[in-house]
C-alpha cells in the first residue's frame, strides 16, 4: 500500500510540504533565528490595514456573491433539466477566459471613459464620470464576477439533494410557497450556503491580479503586500511572514467551518 501511494506522497512533498516549509523557514531565519518579521506584521499599521482591508473586501464579495448566486442556483434547480444545463453553462462560461482578461475587461467597462460611464452620461443620469475603478468598488465588482461560479455550484449541488416531495408536503399542509421555502427549503440548503461562502471567502483572501488592476495601487490587499515586499524592498523574510500568517488564517477558517460542515463538501468532493 505504501508503494502504491508513494508517487502521490512524493508530489505532495515536493509541491506542498517543501515550499511551505521553506516559506516558514525564511520567515524566521535571517543571519540567525529571528521573529522580527512577525513583530512587524503584528505591530506596524500598514500590515494591520492591509489585513483588515483584505478581510473586509472578502466579506463584502462573499455577501454579494451569496445574494446574487442563491437565486441563480435556485432557478437552475427549479427549471427543467434542459434549462438547468443552459443556466449552469452560462455560469461556468467565464472559466474559459483567464482571470487577467476578465480583469482588463472590467477595467475597460468601469474606467472614466468606459462603457458604463459613457452610457450613464448619454442617459443624462450623471454629468461627470463616476470613479468606478482604482478603488475598492471596482475591486469588489470584478472579484464578485470572477468568484460567483464558486458560490453557485456548491449551492446548486446542495439544492439538488433536497427532495421535491418536501415542498409538496408543505403545500399539502396549507403552507404558502414562501413559507414552505423559508421553513423547509432554506434550512436544508444552508450546508451549500456555508460551503459556497467558505470557498469564495478563502479564494478572495489570496486575490492578486484583480485588486492590482482595478484597485490602481490604492486597494492594497495582503497578496499585493507580499509582492511589494519582494519586488520593491527585496524583503523575502517579511513577505514569507505575511504569507504564513495568511495561510494560518485560512487554516483557522477551515477548522471553524469543519465544526459545522464536512470539508469534503466545501471542497466539492461530496
C-alpha positions as CSV (number, residue, x, y, z in Angstrom):
1,X,0.0,0.0,0.0
2,X,2.9,2.4,0.8
3,X,4.4,1.7,-2.6
4,X,1.1,2.5,-4.3
5,X,0.6,5.8,-2.6
6,X,4.3,6.8,-2.7
7,X,4.0,8.7,-6.1
8,X,1.2,10.9,-4.6
9,X,3.1,11.4,-1.4
10,X,6.2,12.4,-3.4
11,X,4.1,15.0,-5.3
12,X,2.6,16.4,-2.1
13,X,6.1,16.5,-0.5
14,X,7.7,18.4,-3.5
15,X,4.8,20.7,-4.3
16,X,3.3,21.5,-0.9
17,X,5.3,20.4,2.1
18,X,8.8,21.6,1.0
19,X,7.6,25.0,-0.4
20,X,5.5,25.8,2.7
21,X,8.3,24.6,4.9
22,X,10.8,26.8,3.1
23,X,8.4,29.7,3.3
24,X,8.1,29.2,7.1
25,X,11.9,28.9,7.5
26,X,12.5,32.1,5.5
27,X,10.1,34.0,7.8
28,X,12.1,33.1,10.9
29,X,15.7,32.9,9.7
30,X,17.9,35.8,8.5
31,X,21.5,35.6,9.6
32,X,20.2,33.6,12.5
33,X,16.9,32.9,14.2
34,X,14.6,36.0,14.4
35,X,11.0,36.9,15.0
36,X,11.4,40.4,13.7
37,X,9.3,39.7,10.6
38,X,6.4,38.6,12.7
39,X,6.8,41.5,15.0
40,X,6.5,43.9,12.1
41,X,3.4,42.1,10.9
42,X,1.6,42.4,14.2
43,X,2.8,45.9,15.2
44,X,3.1,48.0,12.1
45,X,-0.1,49.8,10.9
46,X,0.4,49.1,7.2
47,X,0.1,45.3,7.8
48,X,-3.0,45.7,10.0
49,X,-4.6,48.0,7.5
50,X,-3.9,45.6,4.6
51,X,-5.2,42.5,6.5
52,X,-8.3,44.5,7.6
53,X,-9.0,45.6,4.1
54,X,-8.5,42.1,2.7
55,X,-11.0,40.6,5.2
56,X,-13.4,43.5,4.6
57,X,-13.3,43.0,0.8
58,X,-13.5,39.2,1.1
59,X,-16.6,39.6,3.4
60,X,-18.3,42.1,1.0
61,X,-17.6,39.8,-2.0
62,X,-18.9,36.8,-0.2
63,X,-22.2,38.5,0.8
64,X,-22.8,39.9,-2.7
65,X,-21.9,36.6,-4.3
66,X,-24.4,34.9,-2.0
67,X,-27.2,37.4,-2.8
68,X,-26.6,37.0,-6.5
69,X,-25.8,33.3,-6.6
70,X,-28.6,31.9,-4.4
71,X,-31.4,33.0,-6.8
72,X,-29.4,31.7,-9.8
73,X,-28.8,28.3,-8.1
74,X,-32.5,28.1,-7.1
75,X,-33.6,28.9,-10.6
76,X,-31.3,26.2,-12.1
77,X,-32.7,23.7,-9.5
78,X,-36.3,24.6,-10.2
79,X,-36.5,24.6,-14.1
80,X,-36.5,21.6,-16.4
81,X,-33.2,19.8,-17.0
82,X,-32.5,21.4,-20.3
83,X,-32.9,25.0,-19.0
84,X,-30.8,24.0,-15.9
85,X,-27.9,22.9,-18.2
86,X,-28.1,26.2,-20.0
87,X,-28.1,28.2,-16.8
88,X,-25.1,26.3,-15.4
89,X,-23.3,26.6,-18.7
90,X,-23.6,30.3,-18.6
91,X,-22.4,30.3,-15.0
92,X,-19.2,28.4,-15.9
93,X,-18.7,30.1,-19.2
94,X,-16.3,32.7,-17.7
95,X,-13.9,29.9,-16.7
96,X,-13.0,29.7,-20.4
97,X,-11.4,33.1,-20.2
98,X,-8.4,33.9,-18.0
99,X,-8.7,36.0,-14.8
100,X,-6.3,38.6,-16.3
101,X,-8.5,39.1,-19.4
102,X,-11.7,39.4,-17.3
103,X,-10.0,41.9,-15.0
104,X,-8.9,44.0,-18.0
105,X,-12.5,43.7,-19.4
106,X,-13.9,45.2,-16.2
107,X,-11.2,47.9,-16.3
108,X,-12.5,48.9,-19.8
109,X,-16.1,48.8,-18.7
110,X,-15.7,50.8,-15.4
111,X,-13.0,53.4,-16.3
112,X,-13.9,57.1,-16.6
113,X,-14.2,56.8,-20.4
114,X,-15.6,53.3,-20.2
115,X,-18.9,51.9,-21.5
116,X,-20.8,52.3,-18.2
117,X,-19.8,56.0,-17.6
118,X,-20.5,56.8,-21.3
119,X,-23.9,55.2,-21.1
120,X,-24.9,57.0,-17.9
121,X,-23.8,60.3,-19.4
122,X,-25.8,59.5,-22.6
123,X,-28.9,59.0,-20.5
124,X,-28.0,62.2,-18.6
125,X,-28.0,60.4,-15.3
126,X,-24.6,61.9,-14.5
127,X,-22.8,65.0,-15.6
128,X,-19.3,63.9,-14.6
129,X,-17.8,60.4,-14.9
130,X,-18.0,58.3,-11.8
131,X,-14.9,56.9,-10.1
132,X,-15.7,53.2,-10.6
133,X,-12.1,51.9,-10.8
134,X,-8.8,52.4,-9.0
135,X,-10.7,52.0,-5.7
136,X,-12.4,49.3,-3.6
137,X,-15.7,49.4,-5.6
138,X,-14.0,48.3,-8.8
139,X,-12.1,45.6,-7.0
140,X,-15.3,44.2,-5.4
141,X,-17.3,44.3,-8.6
142,X,-14.7,42.4,-10.7
143,X,-13.9,39.9,-7.9
144,X,-17.6,39.1,-7.4
145,X,-17.9,38.4,-11.2
146,X,-14.8,36.1,-11.1
147,X,-15.8,34.2,-7.9
148,X,-19.6,33.9,-8.5
149,X,-19.4,30.4,-10.0
150,X,-17.7,29.2,-6.8
151,X,-20.9,30.2,-5.0
152,X,-23.5,29.0,-7.4
153,X,-22.1,25.5,-8.0
154,X,-22.0,24.4,-4.3
155,X,-25.5,25.9,-3.8
156,X,-26.8,24.0,-6.8
157,X,-25.2,20.7,-5.7
158,X,-26.9,21.0,-2.3
159,X,-30.3,22.0,-3.7
160,X,-30.2,19.0,-6.0
161,X,-30.2,16.8,-3.0
162,X,-33.3,18.3,-1.4
163,X,-36.3,16.0,-2.1
164,X,-39.0,17.8,-4.0
165,X,-41.6,15.9,-2.0
166,X,-40.8,18.0,1.0
167,X,-42.0,21.2,-0.8
168,X,-45.1,19.4,-2.0
169,X,-45.8,18.1,1.6
170,X,-45.6,21.6,2.9
171,X,-48.0,22.9,0.3
172,X,-50.4,20.0,1.0
173,X,-50.4,21.1,4.7
174,X,-51.6,24.5,3.7
175,X,-48.3,26.4,3.8
176,X,-47.8,29.1,1.2
177,X,-44.8,28.8,-1.3
178,X,-42.9,31.5,0.6
179,X,-43.5,29.9,4.0
180,X,-42.5,26.5,2.6
181,X,-39.3,28.0,1.2
182,X,-38.4,29.7,4.5
183,X,-39.3,26.8,6.8
184,X,-38.2,23.8,4.6
185,X,-36.0,24.6,1.6
186,X,-33.8,27.4,3.1
187,X,-32.7,25.4,6.2
188,X,-31.9,22.4,4.1
189,X,-29.8,24.5,1.7
190,X,-27.7,26.0,4.5
191,X,-24.8,23.5,4.0
192,X,-24.5,24.7,0.5
193,X,-24.5,28.3,1.6
194,X,-21.8,27.6,4.1
195,X,-19.7,25.7,1.6
196,X,-20.1,28.4,-1.1
197,X,-19.3,31.3,1.4
198,X,-16.2,29.5,2.7
199,X,-14.9,28.8,-0.8
200,X,-15.5,32.4,-2.0
201,X,-14.1,34.0,1.1
202,X,-10.9,31.9,1.2
203,X,-10.3,32.4,-2.5
204,X,-10.8,36.1,-2.2
205,X,-8.2,36.4,0.6
206,X,-5.4,35.5,-1.9
207,X,-6.6,37.5,-4.9
208,X,-3.8,39.5,-6.6
209,X,-4.4,40.3,-10.2
210,X,-7.9,41.9,-9.8
211,X,-7.0,44.3,-6.9
212,X,-3.8,45.2,-8.6
213,X,-5.5,46.2,-11.8
214,X,-8.9,47.5,-10.5
215,X,-7.5,48.9,-7.3
216,X,-4.9,51.1,-9.0
217,X,-2.5,50.8,-6.2
218,X,-4.9,52.2,-3.7
219,X,-6.5,48.9,-2.6
220,X,-3.6,47.1,-1.1
221,X,-4.6,43.6,-0.2
222,X,-2.4,41.0,1.5
223,X,-1.2,39.4,-1.7
224,X,-0.1,42.8,-3.0
225,X,1.8,43.4,0.3
226,X,3.7,40.1,-0.3
227,X,4.5,41.2,-3.8
228,X,5.7,44.6,-2.8
229,X,7.9,43.2,0.0
230,X,9.7,41.1,-2.6
231,X,9.7,43.3,-5.7
232,X,10.3,46.8,-4.1
233,X,12.1,46.1,-0.9
234,X,13.7,42.7,-1.6
235,X,12.4,41.5,1.9
236,X,11.8,37.8,1.3
237,X,11.6,37.2,5.1
238,X,8.8,39.9,5.6
239,X,6.9,38.5,2.6
240,X,7.2,35.0,3.9
241,X,5.9,36.1,7.3
242,X,2.9,37.7,5.7
243,X,2.2,34.6,3.6
244,X,2.5,32.3,6.7
245,X,0.0,34.5,8.7
246,X,-2.4,34.4,5.8
247,X,-2.0,30.7,5.5
248,X,-2.7,30.2,9.2
249,X,-5.8,32.4,8.9
250,X,-7.1,30.2,6.1
251,X,-6.4,27.1,8.2
252,X,-8.3,28.6,11.1
253,X,-11.3,29.4,8.9
254,X,-11.3,25.8,7.5
255,X,-11.1,24.4,11.1
256,X,-14.0,26.5,12.3
257,X,-16.1,25.6,9.2
258,X,-15.3,21.9,9.7
259,X,-17.1,22.1,13.1
260,X,-20.4,22.7,11.2
261,X,-19.9,21.0,7.8
262,X,-17.6,18.4,6.3
263,X,-14.7,19.8,4.4
264,X,-15.3,17.3,1.7
265,X,-18.5,19.2,0.9
266,X,-16.7,22.5,1.0
267,X,-14.0,21.2,-1.4
268,X,-16.6,19.7,-3.7
269,X,-15.8,16.0,-3.1
270,X,-19.3,15.1,-1.9
